[in-house]
Amino acid sequence: MLKKKYKSMLIALLIVTLLCSGCGTISNLQRNDGAYSDMESKMEEIDEIVDQFYLDEKDEDEVESFIYKGMMAGLGDPYSTYYTKEEYKELVESTSGVYCGIGVSVTQDTKTGDIIIVTPFKTGPAYEQGVQAGDVITKVEGEDVEGQEINSVVAKMKGEEHTKVKITVYRASTKKFLDFEIERREIEIPSVDYKMLDNHMGYIEVSSFDEVTSKQFEKAIKNLEKQGMEGLIVDLRNNPGGLINVVVDMCDVIIKKGTVVYTEDKNKKRTNFDAKSSDEFSKPMVVLVNENSASAAEIFTGCMRDYKKATIVGTNTYGKGVVQRIFQLKDGSAIKLTIASYFTPNGDNIHKVGIKPDVEVELDEKLATKAVLEPEEDNQLQKAIEVLKEKMK
């Protein structure tokens, strides 16, 4: 017979399936006893076949998790998903901007599969030990990580604070393999990087919109202004988005009081997210975007465009104009569910459309697979500098 815990899952799955198929309300389920019976019978049949013929041992917890994942996948929405307790913990960590590790950002080469260090954070232990941008991670704790998925390698380098991890890297400039033993520390991920370019142009790169990002962004602007900034480039290329309250706070640094973005739920209920500061950034500005600038990055870009605060340079953005909310469940797991559409201040919903730049420029094809771009070879950045220079006149 079908295991008791699977029956409870089946009831939940039936509710979701029937509601999504137009059944309407839970009270209507009384008319669908046949559907429940068919699903119970089919699930029981599958379970018996697996128990009889499956070669390996069945992991009951994994089966249970994937039933829940299947419920969410059945909605047909790529942004709605189920997280186990462990996955939810990792999600919270990733959006907080704080974790325990060695303090590096990494990328995976699309052709070779190599895990390449993009940036060793200057306040992190890896930087202090001499790890450099461009180093290729070949081993973690003596285990060869060649060909492994990037998240798996990153997880191996994370751990409890003050514990140590051994990594081996290949440094192309010296053609040598180097071993490091690095103490893990609590790291605040620098999601904002900034510097002063020539001609008093400020440059701020925002890699994500985490809990710590708005304070880092405001600090960057203040420091650049102290250095005599006369114009600003905000680089949002390859920024996948993040927290809506964070992007609203960042826009609040740039615009005076006004709507940054608004949302509408399934009942057409509108919620405004407004800037409240009386301060305003009045210097010439360019926002640099590409096809991987999504969600919160598009909210920022749309706000700057609609208030005519910046010229948009780059390629058409990703086109994610829907909002998700996390619902934590009683056992510590969670679901992420799409609950609303968002609109720019002028009323544009850019879902599956994106934002078209004012000045379109594709990244040179030969640079597309490079992990680290030098400013001089980055033709998109050079175009942004050219546009800003003209605005500053």
Buried (B, 14 or more C-beta within 10 A) or exposed (E): EBBEEBBEBBEEBBBBBBBEEEBEEEEEBEEBEEBBEEBBEEBBEEBEEEEEEEEEEEEEEEBBBEBBBEBBBBBEBEBBBBBBEEBBBBBBEBBBBBBBBBBBBBBBBEEEEBBBBBBBBEEBBBBBBEBBBBBBBBBBEEEEBEEBEBEEBBEBBBBEEEEEBEBBBBBEEEEEEBEBEBBBBEBBBBBBBBBBBEEBBBBBBBBBBBBBBBBBBBEBBEBBBEEEBBBBBBBBBBBBBBBBEBBBBBBBBBBBEBBBBBBBEEEEEEEEBBBEEEEBBEBBBBBBBBBBBBBBBBBBBBBBBBBEBBBBBBBBBBBBBBBBEEEEEEEEBBBBBBBBBBBBBEEBBBBEBBBEBBBEBEBEEEEEEBBEBEEEEBBBBEBBBBBBBEBEE
